[in-house]
Amino acid sequence: MFSSYATPAKHWRARAKEALAIADQMSDPDAEEVMWRLALRYERMAKQADSPLNRDTRSRLLPIGSNVLPR
């Protein structure tokens, strides 16, 4: 999943940038807002991946809202 990026954080930041670019092209305000919110979530995931507790633990990154712990 992160193979083309040096770190998971870079992966999520690239996804956030992509979501913002798509949002800028949308004419529907509701759809644009959805993309902005998605970009914010991706940025939060990047910050989580950057935190000292998650560095070098790619397999332990969980989706937002997940309550399942890795083994």
Secondary structure, DSSP 8 states (H G I E B T S, - for coil): --TTSSSHHHHHHHHHHHHHHHHHH---HHHHHHHHHHHHHHHHHHHHHHSTTTTT-GGG---TT------
